[in-house]
Amino acid sequence: MLSTDVSLLTPTDGYVEYEGKRLNQLKRHEIKALKRNIQIVLQDPYSSLNGKKRIGWLLEEPLVIHHVKSKVERNKRVAEVLKAVGLDEDYLDKYPHELSGGQRQRICIALAMILNPKFIVADEAVSSLDVSIQAQVLNLLKKLQQQFHFTYVFISHDLNVVHYISNRIAVMYLGKIVEMGDVEAVYENPMHPYTQALLSAIPTISDNKKERILLEGDVPSPINTPKGCGFASRCRFATDRCFEQEPELKAMEDGRKVKCHLTVAAAKMI
């Protein structure tokens, strides 16, 4: 999904739509223009950077590719973005292996920002970093969003990180969204049984102990998904209908969407 979101690969099924345009229907020159607005920050900052090139070359190259012809303009933009991610111009002559993990990830964020995009996909962007460095990078991501007004799709398995950085959340199981809505509403009152189990696993320092929901059984194969609801074999509330009929992702009264027969039925009864 991630590679098709930023048009690195052509989807084998379905489609990705951005600003009303389906990416798999765009021509090559249209894709190139689109990539000015869609950028990506990957999980591993070391493998994301060309180790044979200096940081200055790496940051300037996207501007060359997208025909920013003036060397003065390119140097000015590189300096601006480097400053925005908290690094000075001394880093321009360094190679990636000379930087720490946090510094490399700041460079990756600078690379994503260099063309002034509208949309950035951050795929586990802090999971490979130490906890203290994670906090710094997360604060940086929030600051940059407020300053430059772009949108993130932030992909993570760390629920505390998701809660901190997100306005809306989509919870996925077997590659399908099972619950989606305002992050505070979902965290305070999860409706899908899978979301409830995930949130029950978050460590807390509160004296109020919460029920820990343990999921039993194995995760079904995403290649050969079972009939009905994909979560039914691990759900403590599953009925015969759940094993026979796949639920639809339906809207609730509070604006969220939930993919669960039981939740939808209960909401209609209220």
C-alpha positions in Angstrom: 0.0 0.0 0.0 2.7 2.4 0.9 4.5 2.1 -2.4 1.3 2.7 -4.3 0.4 5.7 -2.1 3.4 7.6 -3.4 3.3 6.1 -6.9 6.5 4.0 -6.6 4.6 0.9 -7.8 1.4 0.4 -9.9 -1.3 -1.3 -7.8 -2.4 -4.8 -9.0 -5.9 -4.1 -7.7 -8.0 -1.1 -6.7 -6.6 2.4 -7.1 -5.1 5.3 -5.2 -6.8 8.7 -5.6 -5.2 12.1 -4.9 -7.0 15.4 -5.3 -9.6 13.6 -7.5 -7.0 12.0 -9.8 -6.3 8.3 -9.9 -2.6 7.8 -9.8 -2.5 4.7 -12.0 -4.2 6.6 -14.8 -1.7 9.5 -14.9 0.9 9.8 -17.7 4.6 9.8 -16.9 5.1 13.6 -17.0 2.0 14.0 -14.8 3.5 11.6 -12.2 6.7 13.6 -12.2 4.8 16.8 -11.5 2.7 15.0 -8.8 5.8 13.9 -7.0 6.6 17.5 -6.1 3.5 17.4 -3.9 3.8 13.8 -2.6 6.9 12.8 -0.6 7.9 10.0 1.8 10.0 9.5 5.0 11.0 5.8 5.4 11.7 3.8 8.5 15.5 3.3 8.2 17.3 6.6 7.5 20.6 4.9 6.8 19.3 2.8 3.9 17.2 5.7 2.6 20.3 7.8 1.8 22.9 7.3 -0.8 26.0 6.6 1.3 28.4 7.7 -1.6 27.0 11.2 -1.8 27.4 14.2 0.5 24.4 15.7 2.3 24.5 18.8 0.2 24.4 16.8 -3.1 21.5 14.7 -1.8 19.4 17.8 -0.8 20.1 19.6 -4.0 19.5 16.7 -6.4 15.6 16.8 -6.2 15.7 20.6 -7.1 17.9 19.8 -10.2 15.5 17.0 -11.3 12.5 19.3 -11.0 14.3 22.1 -13.0 15.1 24.6 -10.3 17.9 26.0 -12.6 19.5 28.7 -10.5 22.3 27.5 -8.3 21.7 30.4 -6.0 18.0 29.4 -5.6 19.0 25.8 -5.0 21.6 26.7 -2.3 19.1 29.1 -0.6 16.4 26.4 -0.5 18.8 23.8 0.8 19.9 26.1 3.6 16.3 27.0 4.5 15.3 23.3 4.8 18.4 22.3 6.7 17.7 25.1 9.2 14.1 24.0 9.5 15.0 20.5 10.6 17.5 21.8 13.2 20.8 21.3 11.4 23.4 23.9 10.3 25.2 24.2 7.0 28.3 22.3 8.3 26.4 19.1 7.6 26.4 19.8 3.8 29.9 18.4 3.4 29.3 15.3 5.5 28.4 11.8 4.4 25.4 9.8 5.9 27.7 7.4 7.8 29.2 10.4 9.7 25.8 11.3 11.2 23.8 9.8 14.1 20.5 8.0 13.5 18.5 11.1 14.6 20.6 13.4 12.4 20.1 11.0 9.4 16.4 11.0 9.9 16.4 14.8 10.0 18.1 14.8 6.7 15.4 12.4 5.3 12.7 14.7 6.6 14.6 17.6 4.9 14.7 15.6 1.6 10.9 15.1 1.9 10.4 18.8 2.4 12.8 20.2 -0.2 10.2 20.5 -2.9 7.6 22.0 -0.6 5.1 19.1 -0.8 1.5 19.1 0.3 1.5 15.5 1.4 4.1 13.4 3.2 3.8 9.7 4.0 5.8 8.9 7.1 6.3 5.1 7.4 7.4 4.1 10.9 9.5 7.3 10.8 10.7 7.1 14.4 10.6 3.3 15.2 14.3 2.8 14.5 15.4 5.6 16.8 16.1 5.7 20.6 13.2 6.8 22.7 14.7 10.2 23.6 15.5 10.9 19.9 12.0 9.7 18.9 10.5 12.5 21.1 12.7 15.1 19.4 11.8 13.9 15.9 8.1 13.8 16.7 8.2 17.3 18.0 10.0 18.4 14.9 7.4 16.7 12.6 4.6 18.6 14.5 6.5 21.9 14.3 7.1 21.5 10.6 3.5 20.7 9.9 2.4 23.8 11.7 5.0 25.9 9.9 4.6 24.6 6.3 1.0 23.4 6.4 1.4 19.9 4.8 -0.5 16.7 5.6 1.0 13.6 7.0 -0.1 10.0 6.7 1.7 8.6 9.7 2.1 4.8 9.7 3.1 3.2 13.0 2.5 0.3 15.4 3.2 2.5 18.4 -0.2 3.6 19.7 1.3 6.3 22.0 3.1 7.9 19.0 0.0 7.7 16.9 -2.1 9.4 19.6 0.5 12.2 20.0 0.9 13.1 16.4 -2.5 12.4 14.8 -5.8 14.2 14.4 -7.5 11.2 12.8 -6.7 7.5 13.0 -7.4 4.5 10.9 -7.0 1.1 12.5 -6.2 -1.7 10.0 -6.5 -5.5 10.3 -5.4 -7.8 7.4 -4.9 -4.8 5.3 -8.4 -3.4 5.7 -9.6 -0.5 7.8 -11.8 -1.7 10.7 -12.2 1.6 12.5 -11.6 5.2 11.5 -12.3 8.5 13.2 -11.2 11.4 15.4 -8.2 10.2 17.4 -9.6 11.3 20.8 -13.0 9.7 20.2 -11.4 6.4 19.1 -9.0 6.3 22.0 -11.6 7.2 24.6 -14.3 4.9 23.3 -13.0 2.3 20.8 -15.9 0.5 19.1 -14.3 -2.3 17.1 -13.2 -5.3 19.1 -9.7 -5.2 17.5 -9.3 -1.5 18.4 -10.4 -2.3 22.0 -7.8 -5.1 22.3 -5.0 -2.8 20.9 -5.8 0.1 23.2 -6.0 -2.2 26.2 -2.3 -3.1 25.7 -1.1 0.5 26.1 1.0 0.8 29.3 -0.3 3.3 31.8 0.8 4.8 35.1 -2.7 5.5 36.2 -4.0 3.8 39.4 -7.2 2.9 37.5 -6.5 -0.6 36.1 -8.1 -1.4 32.8 -9.1 -4.8 31.4 -6.4 -6.4 29.4 -7.9 -8.0 26.3 -5.9 -10.9 25.1 -6.4 -12.1 21.5 -6.3 -15.8 21.0 -5.6 -17.8 17.9 -3.4 -17.1 14.9 -3.7 -14.2 12.4 -5.3 -15.5 9.2 -3.3 -15.4 6.0 -3.7 -12.0 4.3 -3.3 -13.7 0.9 -6.1 -16.2 1.6 -8.5 -14.3 3.8 -11.3 -16.3 5.4 -15.0 -15.9 4.5 -16.9 -13.3 6.5 -15.1 -10.9 8.9 -11.3 -11.4 8.9 -11.2 -10.8 12.6 -14.0 -13.3 13.6 -11.7 -16.2 14.5 -10.0 -14.0 17.2 -13.1 -12.0 18.3 -14.7 -12.7 21.7 -18.0 -11.4 20.5 -18.2 -13.2 17.1 -21.5 -14.8 16.0 -22.4 -17.1 13.1 -23.1 -14.1 10.9 -19.5 -12.8 11.5 -18.1 -16.0 10.0 -20.5 -15.9 7.0 -20.8 -12.3 5.9 -18.1 -9.6 5.7 -19.3 -6.4 7.4 -19.2 -3.0 5.7 -17.4 0.0 6.9 -20.3 2.1 8.1 -20.6 5.6 9.6 -21.6 6.1 13.2 -23.4 9.0 14.8 -20.2 10.6 16.1 -18.7 10.7 12.5 -16.3 7.7 12.8 -16.6 4.6 10.6 -16.6 1.0 12.0 -16.4 -2.4 10.2 -18.3 -4.6 12.6 -21.8 -6.3 12.5 -22.2 -6.1 16.2 -21.2 -2.4 16.6 -23.4 -1.3 13.8 -26.4 -3.2 15.2 -25.8 -1.8 18.7 -25.6 1.7 17.4 -28.9 1.3 15.6 -30.6 0.2 18.8 -29.6 3.3 20.7 
